[in-house]
């Protein structure tokens, strides 16, 4: 069984991670700017 299939079964629903592309800070929820470095370049990763 592929690893991604196992992870999906383990965690169930999809998960979204927001991360600053400049400094790598993980953000809780959707933000327009990073709370650490004030960059507006925020990445959104949909896991699952």
C-alpha positions as CSV (number, residue, x, y, z in Angstrom):
1,X,0.0,0.0,0.0
2,X,1.4,3.4,-1.0
3,X,2.6,5.7,1.9
4,X,0.2,8.5,0.9
5,X,-2.8,6.1,1.2
6,X,-1.7,5.0,4.7
7,X,-1.3,8.6,5.8
8,X,-4.8,9.5,4.5
9,X,-6.3,6.6,6.3
10,X,-4.5,7.5,9.5
11,X,-5.5,11.2,9.6
12,X,-8.8,10.9,7.8
13,X,-9.8,14.3,6.4
14,X,-7.4,16.6,4.6
15,X,-5.2,19.1,6.5
16,X,-4.0,22.5,5.4
17,X,-0.7,24.0,6.4
18,X,0.1,27.7,5.9
19,X,3.8,28.6,5.9
20,X,5.9,31.7,5.3
21,X,8.1,31.3,2.2
22,X,10.6,33.8,3.5
23,X,11.3,32.5,7.0
24,X,9.5,29.2,7.2
25,X,7.2,30.1,10.1
26,X,4.1,27.9,10.3
27,X,0.9,30.0,10.6
28,X,-2.3,28.9,12.3
29,X,-5.1,29.7,9.8
30,X,-5.0,31.9,6.8
31,X,-3.1,35.1,7.2
32,X,-2.1,37.8,4.7
33,X,1.3,38.4,6.3
34,X,3.7,36.5,8.4
35,X,3.7,37.3,12.1
36,X,7.4,36.7,12.3
37,X,8.9,38.7,9.4
38,X,5.9,40.6,7.9
39,X,6.3,38.9,4.5
40,X,3.2,38.5,2.4
41,X,4.5,35.5,0.6
42,X,2.5,32.7,2.3
43,X,2.4,29.2,1.0
44,X,-0.6,26.9,1.4
45,X,-0.2,23.2,1.4
46,X,-3.2,20.8,1.2
47,X,-2.2,17.5,2.7
48,X,-4.6,14.7,1.9
